Amino acid sequence: MIDPELAARIDEQDKKLELIKQSVDKIRQYLFWTFMAGVITFILPLIGLAIVIPYYLNTIGSLQAGW
């Protein structure tokens, strides 16, 4: 029913599509972990600042109250 040449071309395209899928999955993982690293490097300093700034302001306020 199916021409052997056509069947061979379809098989070849299936192999190429599988390689493309693997490549896309690797890219998706890379982008995910890059995004997570960016979030971590942005969010953790913000959390640190949320803790340090009140302490710093309290220290500055207590120094000024003594004058």
C-alpha positions as CSV (number, residue, x, y, z in Angstrom):
1,M,0.0,0.0,0.0
2,I,2.6,2.5,1.0
3,D,5.5,3.1,-1.3
4,P,8.7,1.9,0.2
5,E,10.4,5.2,-0.5
6,L,7.6,7.0,1.2
7,A,7.8,4.7,4.2
8,A,11.6,5.3,4.4
9,R,11.2,9.0,4.3
10,I,8.5,8.9,7.1
11,D,10.8,6.8,9.2
12,E,13.6,9.2,8.6
13,Q,11.4,12.1,9.6
14,D,10.3,10.3,12.8
15,K,13.9,9.8,13.8
16,K,14.6,13.5,13.2
17,L,11.5,14.5,15.1
18,E,12.7,12.4,18.0
19,L,16.1,14.1,18.0
20,I,14.3,17.5,17.9
21,K,12.2,16.5,20.9
22,Q,15.2,15.5,22.9
23,S,16.9,18.8,22.1
24,V,13.9,20.8,23.0
25,D,13.6,18.9,26.3
26,K,17.2,19.7,27.1
27,I,16.7,23.4,26.3
28,R,13.5,23.5,28.4
29,Q,15.5,22.1,31.4
30,Y,18.3,24.5,30.9
31,L,15.9,27.5,30.7
32,F,14.1,26.2,33.8
33,W,17.2,26.0,35.9
34,T,18.5,29.3,34.6
35,F,15.3,30.9,35.6
36,M,15.4,29.3,39.1
37,A,19.0,30.5,39.6
38,G,17.9,34.0,38.6
39,V,15.0,33.9,41.0
40,I,17.2,32.6,43.8
41,T,19.9,35.2,43.2
42,F,17.2,37.9,43.2
43,I,14.8,36.8,46.0
44,L,17.4,35.7,48.6
45,P,19.0,39.1,48.7
46,L,15.6,40.7,49.0
47,I,14.8,38.5,52.0
48,G,18.2,39.4,53.5
49,L,17.5,43.1,53.1
50,A,14.1,42.7,54.7
51,I,15.8,41.3,57.7
52,V,18.9,43.6,57.8
53,I,17.3,47.0,57.0
54,P,15.0,47.1,60.2
55,Y,18.0,46.1,62.3
56,Y,20.2,48.7,60.7
57,L,17.5,51.4,61.1
58,N,17.0,50.4,64.8
59,T,20.8,50.7,65.4
60,I,21.0,54.1,63.7
61,G,17.9,55.3,65.7
62,S,19.4,54.2,69.0
63,L,22.7,55.9,68.1
64,Q,20.9,59.2,67.3
65,A,18.7,58.9,70.5
66,G,21.9,59.0,72.6
67,W,22.9,62.4,71.2
